[in-house]
Amino acid sequence: MSKIKSRHFFTSESISEGHPDKVADQISDAILDACLEQDKNSRVACETLVTTNLVVIAGEITTTAKVDYEKVARQVIADIGYTKDEYGFNAATCRVETHIHQQSPDIAQGVTEGQGEFKEQGAGDQGMMFGYATAETENYLPLTLDLAHALVLKAAELRKAGKIKYLRPDSKSQVTVEYDDGKPGKVTAIVVSHQHDADVSNEQLRQDIAKLVIDPVIPADRRSADCKIFINPTGRFELGGPAGDTGLTGRKIIADSYGGVGSHGGGAFSGKDPSKVDRSAAYMGRYIAKNIVAAGLAEKCEVQLAYAIGYAQPLSINVDTYGTGKLPEEKIAAALSQVFDLTPKGIITTLDLKRPIYRNTAAYGHFGRDIFPWEKTDRAAALQKILK
C-alpha cells in the first residue's frame, strides 16, 4: 500500500492542441471517429507522424466505412490553426501520405466474439491499465495537471478568439504545487511556453500571457509568495509545431492521463478503437476510481486492471487508496466485479464506446471533463450499498 508523503512538491505538464504530438493524436482519433460514424464495429489502430509540411498516416484499419483519410487530416490541421505557409506546416499545402492495411487475422479472431479460443470477446492485447481519482479537485484530477491543462486551454481560447492575435498554435505549460500530508497548498512554480509571430517582442508576450492567461487561471492568492513564473524562458518561440519538432501519435501518455501521479501501464490511447484495452480498460479504471472516491470510500484511489490477449476476464484487479481508504483495499477490490462488468464487451457497453467521441479526448486530457462517459459517478451509490 502506498503512503502519503508529508511535505513535498509535485509538478505536472500539459501541451496544447498545436503541439506536434497532439496534432498527431488528433488526426489519429479523427480518423477513428470517421470510421465509427459509418461502422461502429470498425477495428482501428491508426498511427500518425507529422513533420515539416508532411503528414504520414499508417496502421491497421478494418472497416466497411469509406473514409477520405487525407481530407480528415487536413480538416484537423486547419481546425487547430495551421493555415499559413510561414508556420512551416499548412493544412492546405502539406503532403499527406497514407499507408493503411487491415488488422491481423490472428488478432481479429481473439477479439471477435465466437472466433477465438474462447467464446467471449477477448481483450485486444495483453497488458495492465490504470485509473486514478483524487478528491483534491472538483473534477477528481490532481491539482497540478488540472491547472496545467487550464493554462494551455485558456491560451488556445484567446488565440482562436483573436484576443492575442500573434499567438501560434503550439504551446506547453507546467505547474508545481506544494503538498502537506497529501493536501495541496500553494502553487510554487508556473511555466508557459507559447509559439508566436516574428514581430512580437518578448516583453509584450510575457505581459499578455501573465495578465490574460496565468492571472485568470492561477490568481496571486493561489501562489506562494516566492512563486517562480517563467514565460518563454528560452527567449523566442517562433519555430514550433510540426516544423519545429516531429510529432507522433501516443507520445504524451502522462499528460493524457494523470500528469505523473499514480502509475501508467505504458499503452497509448489515441488512434485505437475500444476493442483495445489499452484505451477502454484505462477509461474503465478511471470510471471505477472516480466512483470509489465519489462514494467516500477513499480520498485518493488507483485501480489496476490486467488482461491477456483473446481472454475476456481481467487477470487481476488491484486497488490502492494511498492510505486514505475507509475499508481494506482487498474488500473494495473484491466488490468491483459486482458493480462493474470488466470484460471488454462489458466495458464497451457500459461506457457506450462504439461511437465517434474520441477526437475530443486527444487534446487537453482524456480525463476530468464531464463530456466523457467514464467521468460519471453514477455507480457510487451501488458501491456504498455493497460495501456498507
Salt bridges, closest charged atoms under 4 A:
GLU17 OE2 - LYS160 NZ 2.48
ASP21 OD2 - HIS19 ND1 3.94
ASP21 OD1 - ARG251 NH2 3.02
ASP21 OD2 - LYS252 NZ 2.75
ASP25 OD2 - LYS22 NZ 2.76
ASP29 OD1 - ARG279 NH1 2.83
GLU60 OE2 - HIS101 NE2 3.45
GLU70 OE2 - ARG74 NH2 2.90
ASP79 OD2 - ARG359 NH1 3.18
GLU86 OE2 - ARG168 NH2 3.34
GLU97 OE2 - ARG95 NH2 3.03
GLU97 OE1 - HIS99 NE2 3.16
GLU113 OE1 - LYS345 NZ 3.34
GLU136 OE1 - LYS300 NZ 3.16
GLU178 OE2 - ARG7 NE 2.55
ASP197 OD1 - ARG168 NE 2.78
ASP215 OD1 - ARG223 NH2 2.59
GLU238 OE1 - ARG236 NH2 3.75
ASP256 OD1 - LYS22 NZ 2.58
ASP256 OD2 - HIS366 NE2 3.78
ASP273 OD2 - LYS276 NZ 2.50
ASP278 OD2 - LYS272 NZ 2.89
GLU299 OE1 - LYS183 NZ 2.72
ASP352 OD2 - ARG355 NE 3.01
GLU375 OE1 - ARG286 NH2 2.79
GLU375 OE1 - LYS290 NZ 2.84
ASP378 OD2 - LYS376 NZ 3.92
